[in-house]
Amino acid sequence: MMPLTMVEPGKPISIQRIGGKEEIKRFLENLGFVVGSDVTIISKIGGNVIVNIKNSRVAISKEMANKIMV
C-alpha cells in the first residue's frame, strides 16, 4: 500500500484504506472516497491532486491525499 500522492497520473487504482480522524474519513466518504472504489489521478499541482472518482472530478489537498492508501 502507498498514499494516493505516490500514484502516477492516468493510472486507475483501487482504494484500500482511509486514515485520519473520523471527521476527515466522513468528509472523504461524502466525496466518494470509500474502500474498494476506483480512483484515477488527473493531475498533480504543488502536491495537491485532481482525481476522477465515480465519474466526477474532485480536487483534494496533499494532506488529504496522503490519508488515502491505495
C-alpha positions in Angstrom: 0.0 0.0 0.0 1.0 3.6 -0.7 -0.6 7.0 -0.3 -2.6 8.4 -3.2 0.1 11.1 -3.8 2.6 8.4 -4.9 0.4 7.1 -7.8 1.2 8.2 -11.4 -1.4 10.3 -13.2 -3.7 8.4 -15.5 -3.4 5.0 -13.7 -6.7 3.7 -12.3 -6.2 2.2 -8.8 -8.4 0.9 -6.0 -8.7 2.5 -2.6 -7.5 0.1 0.2 -7.8 2.1 3.3 -8.6 5.7 4.5 -6.8 7.0 7.6 -7.2 10.1 9.7 -9.7 11.4 12.2 -13.4 10.3 12.0 -14.5 13.7 10.6 -11.9 13.5 7.8 -12.9 10.0 6.9 -16.6 11.1 6.8 -15.7 14.1 4.6 -13.8 11.9 2.1 -16.6 9.3 2.1 -19.1 12.1 1.2 -16.9 12.9 -1.8 -16.9 9.3 -2.9 -13.6 8.1 -1.4 -14.7 4.7 0.0 -12.7 1.4 0.3 -12.9 -0.5 -2.9 -13.7 2.5 -5.1 -11.5 3.0 -8.2 -9.8 6.4 -8.5 -7.6 7.9 -11.2 -5.3 10.9 -10.7 -5.9 13.5 -13.4 -3.1 15.9 -12.4 -0.9 17.0 -9.5 -0.3 20.6 -8.8 2.1 21.5 -5.9 1.3 18.2 -4.2 -2.4 18.8 -4.4 -4.3 16.3 -6.7 -7.2 16.4 -9.0 -8.8 12.9 -9.2 -11.6 11.2 -11.2 -13.8 9.2 -8.8 -17.3 7.9 -9.6 -17.4 9.9 -12.9 -16.7 13.2 -11.0 -13.6 15.3 -10.8 -12.5 16.2 -7.3 -9.6 18.3 -6.1 -8.1 17.4 -2.7 -5.1 18.7 -0.7 -1.9 16.9 -0.4 -2.6 16.2 3.3 -5.9 14.5 2.5 -4.4 12.6 -0.4 -1.8 11.2 2.0 -4.5 9.7 4.1 -5.9 7.7 1.2 -4.0 4.4 0.9 -4.1 2.6 -2.4 
